[in-house]
Amino acid sequence: MGGITRELLIKQNNQLVRHISLTTKRVTIGRDKFCDIVLRDKTVSKRHAMILNDADASYIEDMGSTNSTQVNSREVQQHKLKDNDIIMIGHFQLYFQQESYEANDESGQRPTTQAT
């Protein structure tokens, strides 16, 4: 049995701010301290966007933000994310990374790779 790993690399002004593994079904993004990912900038709404993860895919949904949510320079209300999509929220760039893997044994553990 395999799985999917999902991550966000968050940059502001071309500087890496955070690296986050997306391990829950729902991740809220915004300026509010109760969001899962807090982006402190006045261009970010208190509850700006949400990422929804299921077994096969991830989706981003704008939560009625003032300055919109963009994926690959296109304004979106809801969008199915693909590997290497760039999400723009205010002055932040969120790089979505997704990798599928197959386990090589019955334990369900992600296999390790070794150089030959």
N, CA, C and O of each residue as an XYZ file, in Angstrom:
464
protein
N       0.838     -1.175      0.000
C       0.000      0.000      0.000
C       0.877      1.229      0.000
O       1.857      1.288      0.743
N       0.546      2.213     -0.817
C       1.334      3.422     -0.933
C       0.653      4.601     -0.266
O      -0.253      4.435      0.551
N       1.098      5.778     -0.622
C       0.529      6.980     -0.053
C       1.002      8.212     -0.790
O       1.657      8.133     -1.829
N       0.652      9.347     -0.226
C       1.014     10.629     -0.804
C       1.580     11.512      0.302
O       1.002     11.611      1.384
N       2.704     12.148      0.028
C       3.212     13.175      0.932
C       2.947     14.529      0.303
O       3.080     14.706     -0.908
N       2.569     15.488      1.148
C       2.254     16.837      0.670
C       2.977     17.843      1.555
O       3.020     17.696      2.776
N       3.547     18.875      0.918
C       4.275     19.894      1.661
C       4.046     21.264      1.046
O       3.724     21.393     -0.135
N       4.221     22.284      1.879
C       4.219     23.674      1.419
C       5.548     24.298      1.790
O       6.000     24.189      2.929
N       6.174     24.955      0.820
C       7.323     25.816      1.086
C       6.784     27.241      1.005
O       6.274     27.653     -0.037
N       6.892     27.986      2.085
C       6.331     29.334      2.133
C       7.463     30.335      2.025
O       8.408     30.314      2.814
N       7.354     31.221      1.029
C       8.370     32.243      0.808
C       7.730     33.624      0.839
O       6.568     33.799      0.470
N       8.513     34.599      1.286
C       8.136     36.005      1.220
C       9.395     36.751      0.793
O      10.458     36.581      1.389
N       9.267     37.577     -0.242
C      10.418     38.310     -0.792
C      11.568     37.366     -1.146
O      12.732     37.653     -0.865
N      11.225     36.249     -1.760
C      12.189     35.224     -2.191
C      12.988     34.606     -1.049
O      14.017     33.976     -1.292
N      12.535     34.774      0.184
C      13.177     34.168      1.350
C      12.278     33.057      1.886
O      11.078     33.265      2.065
N      12.842     31.889      2.141
C      12.075     30.798      2.719
C      11.680     31.174      4.136
O      12.536     31.472      4.969
N      10.372     31.159      4.408
C       9.840     31.514      5.715
C       9.561     30.253      6.527
O       9.933     30.168      7.697
N       8.902     29.270      5.900
C       8.539     28.030      6.591
C       8.454     26.875      5.603
O       8.241     27.066      4.406
N       8.625     25.677      6.139
C       8.454     24.434      5.386
C       7.479     23.596      6.201
O       7.774     23.236      7.340
N       6.311     23.279      5.626
C       5.250     22.628      6.383
C       4.812     21.343      5.694
O       4.550     21.335      4.491
N       4.735     20.258      6.460
C       4.143     19.020      5.969
C       2.634     19.101      6.178
O       2.170     19.446      7.265
N       1.878     18.784      5.144
C       0.412     18.820      5.220
C      -0.073     17.422      5.585
O      -0.181     16.554      4.719
N      -0.361     17.206      6.845
C      -0.703     15.865      7.324
C      -2.154     15.742      7.794
O      -2.603     14.644      8.123
N      -2.890     16.855      7.828
C      -4.282     16.813      8.273
C      -5.219     17.025      7.091
O      -4.798     17.473      6.024
N      -6.494     16.698      7.292
C      -7.474     16.816      6.205
C      -7.802     18.264      5.857
O      -8.184     18.562      4.726
N      -7.652     19.168      6.832
C      -8.009     20.566      6.605
C      -6.936     21.459      7.219
O      -6.537     21.267      8.367
N      -6.473     22.438      6.443
C      -5.461     23.376      6.906
C      -5.955     24.787      6.574
O      -6.145     25.126      5.406
N      -6.158     25.603      7.611
C      -6.596     26.981      7.385
C      -5.380     27.896      7.313
O      -4.376     27.687      7.994
N      -5.502     28.920      6.463
C      -4.406     29.865      6.234
C      -4.956     31.275      6.391
O      -5.995     31.606      5.819
N      -4.269     32.101      7.159
C      -4.702     33.478      7.315
C      -3.874     34.230      8.334
O      -2.864     33.733      8.830
N      -4.317     35.429      8.634
C      -3.634     36.294      9.589
C      -4.040     36.003     11.035
O      -3.309     36.337     11.966
N      -5.211     35.380     11.220
C      -5.747     35.115     12.557
C      -4.887     34.081     13.293
O      -4.443     33.102     12.694
N      -4.655     34.299     14.581
C      -3.809     33.400     15.364
C      -4.390     32.000     15.499
O      -3.676     31.074     15.885
N      -5.665     31.828     15.191
C      -6.290     30.512     15.289
C      -6.176     29.712     13.982
O      -6.616     28.563     13.931
N      -5.602     30.291     12.943
C      -5.375     29.550     11.694
C      -4.238     28.561     11.897
O      -3.354     28.775     12.727
N      -4.271     27.474     11.127
C      -3.202     26.481     11.193
C      -1.882     27.050     10.678
O      -0.821     26.776     11.238
N      -1.955     27.842      9.614
C      -0.781     28.529      9.074
C      -1.055     30.027      9.178
O      -1.950     30.551      8.515
N      -0.277     30.706     10.013
C      -0.466     32.138     10.232
C       0.529     32.896      9.367
O       1.739     32.689      9.459
N      -0.007     33.790      8.515
C       0.810     34.648      7.659
C       0.584     36.084      8.116
O      -0.469     36.668      7.858
N       1.560     36.639      8.783
C       1.419     37.975      9.369
C       1.769     39.049      8.344
O       2.933     39.402      8.155
N       0.740     39.549      7.699
C       0.903     40.632      6.738
C      -0.478     41.222      6.478
O      -1.463     40.486      6.413
N      -0.560     42.543      6.329
C      -1.859     43.194      6.155
C      -2.535     42.840      4.831
O      -3.726     43.108      4.667
N      -1.808     42.245      3.884
C      -2.410     41.831      2.614
C      -3.100     40.472      2.717
O      -3.723     40.017      1.757
N      -2.990     39.827      3.875
C      -3.595     38.512      4.123
C      -4.831     38.715      4.992
O      -4.764     39.392      6.018
N      -5.968     38.128      4.583
C      -7.187     38.208      5.383
C      -7.056     37.359      6.631
O      -6.227     36.451      6.692
N      -7.890     37.663      7.643
C      -7.839     36.897      8.889
C      -8.027     35.410      8.634
O      -7.285     34.590      9.174
N      -9.002     35.057      7.822
C      -9.232     33.665      7.400
C      -9.256     33.688      5.868
O     -10.308     33.846      5.249
N      -8.093     33.529      5.289
C      -7.898     33.785      3.868
C      -8.265     32.592      2.985
O      -9.037     32.730      2.036
N      -7.712     31.428      3.300
C      -7.910     30.251      2.440
C      -7.810     28.980      3.274
O      -7.395     28.999      4.433
N      -8.203     27.878      2.644
C      -8.160     26.575      3.299
C      -7.680     25.545      2.283
O      -8.064     25.582      1.114
N      -6.837     24.628      2.746
C      -6.430     23.488      1.923
C      -7.130     22.259      2.473
O      -7.062     21.974      3.669
N      -7.803     21.532      1.588
C      -8.505     20.301      1.948
C      -7.761     19.136      1.310
O      -7.504     19.141      0.106
N      -7.419     18.147      2.110
C      -6.688     16.972      1.636
C      -7.561     15.737      1.769
O      -8.158     15.501      2.819
N      -7.636     14.943      0.695
C      -8.266     13.631      0.807
C      -7.243     12.596      0.373
O      -6.080     12.934      0.157
N      -7.643     11.377      0.245
C      -6.694     10.301     -0.051
C      -5.981     10.487     -1.387
O      -4.834     10.066     -1.542
N      -6.655     11.119     -2.358
C      -6.107     11.196     -3.703
C      -5.653     12.575     -4.155
O      -4.845     12.688     -5.077
N      -6.164     13.629     -3.514
C      -5.889     14.974     -4.028
C      -5.970     16.015     -2.926
O      -6.448     15.751     -1.823
N      -5.485     17.214     -3.262
C      -5.576     18.378     -2.383
C      -6.241     19.506     -3.157
O      -6.054     19.648     -4.365
N      -7.018     20.306     -2.437
C      -7.745     21.424     -3.030
C      -7.500     22.662     -2.186
O      -7.401     22.572     -0.963
N      -7.400     23.825     -2.835
C      -7.355     25.074     -2.094
C      -8.658     25.810     -2.355
O      -9.174     25.812     -3.473
N      -9.177     26.428     -1.319
C     -10.439     27.151     -1.415
C     -10.271     28.523     -0.762
O      -9.848     28.625      0.390
N     -10.609     29.573     -1.510
C     -10.595     30.926     -0.952
C     -11.767     31.058      0.011
O     -12.865     30.582     -0.281
N     -11.547     31.697      1.152
C     -12.581     31.817      2.179
C     -13.177     33.233      2.214
O     -13.448     33.772      3.287
N     -13.378     33.826      1.030
C     -13.943     35.165      0.958
C     -12.934     36.247      1.286
O     -13.291     37.284      1.846
N     -11.686     36.017      0.945
C     -10.610     36.955      1.271
C     -10.777     38.276      0.525
O     -11.430     38.335     -0.517
N     -10.186     39.322      1.067
C     -10.221     40.647      0.443
C      -9.349     40.703     -0.803
O      -9.753     41.281     -1.812
N      -8.159     40.111     -0.749
C      -7.184     40.233     -1.839
C      -7.068     38.992     -2.713
O      -6.128     38.889     -3.501
N      -7.967     38.077     -2.599
C      -8.065     36.864     -3.421
C      -6.927     35.868     -3.174
O      -5.918     36.180     -2.541
N      -7.131     34.681     -3.693
C      -6.143     33.605     -3.689
C      -5.836     33.291     -5.140
O      -6.748     33.152     -5.956
N      -4.564     33.179     -5.464
C      -4.160     32.867     -6.829
C      -3.359     31.575     -6.846
O      -2.601     31.282     -5.921
N      -3.540     30.810     -7.914
C      -2.715     29.630     -8.165
C      -2.132     29.800     -9.564
O      -2.866     29.942    -10.543
N      -0.819     29.784     -9.642
C      -0.116     29.968    -10.918
C      -0.597     31.217    -11.644
O      -0.862     31.191    -12.846
N      -0.706     32.320    -10.888
C      -1.075     33.657    -11.387
C      -2.529     33.792    -11.831
O      -2.875     34.770    -12.493
N      -3.396     32.823    -11.480
C      -4.812     32.896    -11.821
C      -5.633     32.932    -10.539
O      -5.436     32.106     -9.648
N      -6.550     33.886    -10.444
C      -7.422     33.979     -9.277
C      -8.349     32.773     -9.244
O      -8.926     32.398    -10.264
N      -8.490     32.163     -8.062
C      -9.321     30.970     -7.918
C     -10.239     31.100     -6.715
O      -9.920     31.779     -5.739
N     -11.388     30.436     -6.803
C     -12.262     30.251     -5.644
C     -11.998     28.878     -5.040
O     -11.913     28.720     -3.822
N     -11.871     27.890     -5.922
C     -11.496     26.532     -5.524
C     -10.659     25.952     -6.651
O     -10.937     26.178     -7.828
N      -9.627     25.198     -6.274
C      -8.708     24.688     -7.285
C      -8.085     23.386     -6.796
O      -7.657     23.293     -5.646
N      -8.035     22.379     -7.668
C      -7.331     21.130     -7.358
C      -5.842     21.379     -7.548
O      -5.399     21.765     -8.629
N      -5.079     21.156     -6.490
C      -3.646     21.423     -6.534
C      -2.879     20.294     -7.193
O      -3.217     19.119     -7.053
N      -1.833     20.682     -7.919
C      -0.916     19.733     -8.547
C       0.496     20.026     -8.041
O       0.781     21.127     -7.570
N       1.360     19.042     -8.143
C       2.748     19.211     -7.742
C       3.344     20.434     -8.432
O       3.163     20.630     -9.633
N       4.051     21.248     -7.665
C       4.736     22.458     -8.128
C       3.817     23.643     -8.405
O       4.265     24.633     -8.984
N       2.538     23.575     -8.008
C       1.680     24.750     -8.098
C       2.207     25.830     -7.155
O       2.726     25.529     -6.080
N       2.066     27.090     -7.570
C       2.469     28.217     -6.737
C       1.213     28.978     -6.336
O       0.506     29.527     -7.181
N       0.948     29.002     -5.036
C      -0.214     29.679     -4.467
C       0.250     31.049     -3.990
O       1.243     31.157     -3.271
N      -0.474     32.101     -4.392
C      -0.168     33.462     -3.942
C      -1.242     33.894     -2.952
O      -2.428     33.925     -3.280
N      -0.815     34.223     -1.749
C      -1.699     34.768     -0.721
C      -1.020     36.024     -0.201
O       0.006     35.955      0.477
N      -1.606     37.180     -0.528
C      -0.952     38.436     -0.170
C       0.424     38.493     -0.800
O       0.578     38.243     -1.995
N       1.437     38.828      0.014
C       2.815     38.897     -0.475
C       3.572     37.583     -0.301
O       4.794     37.550     -0.439
N       2.857     36.504     -0.001
C       3.490     35.206      0.229
C       3.301     34.295     -0.981
O       2.257     34.315     -1.634
N       4.329     33.499     -1.266
C       4.259     32.458     -2.280
C       4.331     31.128     -1.548
O       5.262     30.887     -0.780
N       3.348     30.264     -1.785
C       3.307     28.944     -1.164
C       3.508     27.911     -2.268
O       2.665     27.772     -3.154
N       4.606     27.199     -2.215
C       4.938     26.215     -3.233
C       4.418     24.860     -2.770
O       4.884     24.314     -1.770
N       3.443     24.322     -3.510
C       2.830     23.046     -3.162
C       3.639     21.922     -3.787
O       3.913     21.933     -4.987
N       4.021     20.943     -2.958
C       4.760     19.786     -3.445
C       4.032     18.523     -3.013
O       3.629     18.381     -1.858
N       3.872     17.608     -3.965
C       3.167     16.360     -3.708
C       3.931     15.215     -4.352
O       4.370     15.306     -5.498
N       4.079     14.146     -3.600
C       4.792     12.983     -4.111
C       4.030     11.723     -3.732
O       3.669     11.530     -2.571
N       3.791     10.874     -4.713
C       3.167      9.576     -4.459
C       4.269      8.548     -4.284
O       5.339      8.658     -4.883
N       3.999      7.552     -3.459
C       4.963      6.487     -3.280
C       4.246      5.171     -3.059
O       3.095      5.131     -2.626
N       4.954      4.099     -3.365
C       4.464      2.747     -3.138
C       5.348      2.108     -2.080
O       6.574      2.187     -2.158
N       4.739      1.488     -1.107
C       5.513      0.770     -0.086
C       6.050     -0.514     -0.697
O       5.413     -1.113     -1.564
N       7.217     -0.929     -0.244
C       7.808     -2.144     -0.810
C       7.620     -3.372      0.077
O       8.176     -4.436     -0.196
N       6.828     -3.216      1.145
C       6.548     -4.374      1.984
C       5.176     -4.204      2.630
O       4.508     -3.191      2.421
N       4.764     -5.179      3.402
C       3.439     -5.158      4.012
C       3.327     -4.200      5.190
O       2.224     -3.997      5.696
N       4.419     -3.606      5.644
C       4.374     -2.737      6.817
C       3.701     -1.411      6.522
O       3.258     -0.728      7.445
N       3.613     -1.029      5.243
C       3.014      0.247      4.893
C       3.952      1.423      5.087
O       3.542      2.574      4.937
N       5.208      1.151      5.419
C       6.180      2.214      5.618
C       6.690      2.704      4.275
O       6.822      1.938      3.321
N       6.974      3.994      4.224
C       7.542      4.565      3.017
C       8.936      3.976      2.796
O       9.751      3.973      3.719
N       9.222      3.484      1.608
C      10.527      2.883      1.360
C      11.629      3.927      1.360
O      11.388      5.088      1.030
N      12.818      3.528      1.722
C      13.968      4.412      1.643
C      14.701      4.121      0.354
O      14.651      3.006     -0.165
N      15.380      5.124     -0.156
C      16.157      4.933     -1.379
C      17.628      4.918     -1.019
O      18.066      5.638     -0.122
N      18.379      4.106     -1.716
C      19.803      4.004     -1.464
C      20.534      4.238     -2.770
O      20.100      3.798     -3.835
N      21.648      4.936     -2.668
C      22.489      5.145     -3.838
C      23.227      3.850     -4.155
O      23.642      3.119     -3.255
N      23.382      3.583     -5.431
C      24.106      2.362     -5.829
C      25.446      2.700     -6.384
O      26.197      1.805     -6.772
